Amino acid sequence: MQAPDDWFLKGGLSAPALADALVGTGFTEARRIGKLLLLDTNGRATLGLRFGMTGRLLVDGSAGIDRLIYSSARAEPVWDRVRVVFADGGDLVVRDPRRLGGVSLDPDESRLGIDATAVSPAGLRRIMTGSNAPLKARLMDQSRLAGVGNLIADEVLFRAGLDPARPAGSLLAAEVRRLHRHLRQTIEALIEGGGSHTGTLIPMRVAGGTCPRDATPLQRRTIGGRTTWSCPRHQR
């Protein structure tokens, strides 16, 4: 096992401690909660992987995604932050050019809310009810709803026709149902397409970009501390 970048190890984890937990064990299950990938071992430890906007997971040299919009597709060994070598051959590598992700051991799963693909319409309604936070910020609150990042939030709200700056608690019951439908459909489509960068709105999130639906010039704002693009015409 190799972990040459101490900064990439989170929660006080060190390379020797990570090696002690993994060497001599095997991975038994892969799980996901929001943006966190969890690899359980038969040694009772769980490896937590976060990829940020630029990280990819390679198994035996093959990545599950060909490219990321904010990253590089080059294969630079210096970008390999953690490498786990299997006794029967092959390896697992976390490659992250900009070091926006991280690796942890036994992460606290209780700090995350329900996964965005598992929330029910009623559950989403409870998350929104009574909140004065902007709708986009509420969607991205990982302690309440895990898995919605900046690009996904903009894409979901674009498809649902909802203004990201609206107070979350102002949504009507029908609007919550619409948001829930587009939340599930959007995430499924982005996963199938290869990542959050494959959304319909994404190519237009630039200066001079126009709405793919009605050609209205997009509005650029900062909402919840994140750069946000939306259509002032059909998102209300």
Secondary structure, DSSP 4 states (H G I P E B T S, - for coil): -B---GGGB-TT--HHHHHHHHTT--EEEEEEETTEEEEEETTS-EEEEE-TTT-EEEETTEESSS--TTS-----GGGEEEEEE-TTS-EEEEE-TT---EEEES--GGGS-EETTT--HHHHHHHHTT--SBHHHHHT-TTTEET--HHHHHHHHHHHT--TTSBGGG--HHHHHHHHHHHHHHHHHHHHHTSGGGSSSGGG-STT-B-TTT-PBPEEEEETTEEEEE-TTT--
